[in-house]
Amino acid sequence: MPIDDATRTELEAAAFRTLVQHLRTRTDVQNIDLMNLAGFCRNCLSNWLKDAADARGVPLSKDESREAVYGMPYEQWKTLHQKEAGPDQLAAMAKAHKH
C-alpha cells in the first residue's frame, strides 16, 4: 500500500524522535564510537536538524539544535557523560575518516 507524503513525514519524524530518545538513554555510547561505527553521531543529528530549520527559514541556533538532540545543554551533557577518547578510538577515527 503506498504511503502519502504527509504520513511518510509523520512516520519519519516518529522514527527520528525514537532514535533521539534512544541516544539520550544510551549515554554510555560515546560520539566517537558512533562516528567510528556508523559515520554519524549526536552532533551530526543536531547539525542535520539545524540544516533543516535553516532550509525552511525556521530560527534555530546551534545550541538549540544540540539541546533538542541531547535533551540538555551540550556542555552539561559533555560534563556528565563524555569521556576522553582513548588511543584505540582515536586511531579508529583516523582510519575511518581518511580522505
C-alpha positions in Angstrom: 0.0 0.0 0.0 1.5 3.3 -1.0 2.0 5.9 1.8 1.1 9.5 1.1 3.7 12.2 1.7 2.2 13.6 4.9 2.0 10.1 6.5 5.6 9.3 5.4 6.7 12.6 7.0 4.9 11.7 10.3 6.5 8.2 10.3 9.9 9.6 9.6 9.5 12.2 12.4 8.4 9.5 14.8 11.4 7.3 13.9 13.7 10.3 14.4 12.2 11.1 17.8 12.6 7.4 18.8 16.3 7.5 17.7 17.0 10.7 19.6 15.3 9.2 22.7 17.3 6.0 22.4 20.6 8.0 22.1 19.6 10.1 25.2 19.3 6.9 27.2 22.5 5.3 25.9 24.8 7.8 27.4 27.4 5.0 27.7 27.8 5.2 23.9 30.3 7.8 23.1 30.0 10.1 20.0 33.4 8.9 18.8 32.2 5.3 18.8 29.1 6.3 16.9 31.3 8.1 14.3 33.7 5.1 14.1 30.9 2.6 13.6 28.2 4.4 11.8 29.8 7.6 10.4 27.5 9.9 12.3 26.9 11.0 15.9 24.6 13.1 18.1 26.3 16.2 16.8 25.6 15.2 13.2 21.9 14.7 14.1 21.8 18.2 15.7 23.6 19.7 12.6 21.1 18.0 10.3 18.2 19.3 12.4 19.7 22.8 12.2 20.2 22.5 8.4 16.6 21.5 8.0 15.5 24.5 10.1 17.7 26.8 8.1 16.4 25.5 4.8 12.9 26.3 5.9 13.7 29.7 7.4 13.0 28.4 11.0 15.1 30.2 13.6 17.1 27.5 15.4 20.6 28.1 16.9 23.3 25.5 17.0 22.9 25.4 20.8 19.1 24.9 20.5 19.6 22.1 17.9 22.1 20.3 20.2 19.8 20.6 23.2 17.0 19.1 21.1 19.1 16.1 20.5 21.0 15.8 23.8 18.0 16.7 26.0 20.1 19.2 27.8 22.7 21.8 27.0 25.6 20.3 25.2 28.2 21.4 27.7 26.2 19.8 30.5 26.0 16.5 28.6 29.7 16.6 27.9 30.4 17.2 31.6 28.1 14.4 32.7 28.7 11.7 30.0 31.6 12.4 27.7 34.8 10.5 28.4 38.2 11.4 26.9 38.8 9.4 23.7 41.4 6.6 24.1 44.2 5.9 21.7 42.3 3.0 20.1 39.2 5.2 19.5 41.4 8.0 18.0 43.2 5.5 15.8 39.9 4.1 14.5 38.6 7.6 13.9 41.7 8.5 11.8 41.4 5.2 9.8 37.7 5.5 9.2 37.8 9.1 8.1 40.8 9.2 5.8 40.0 11.2 2.7 
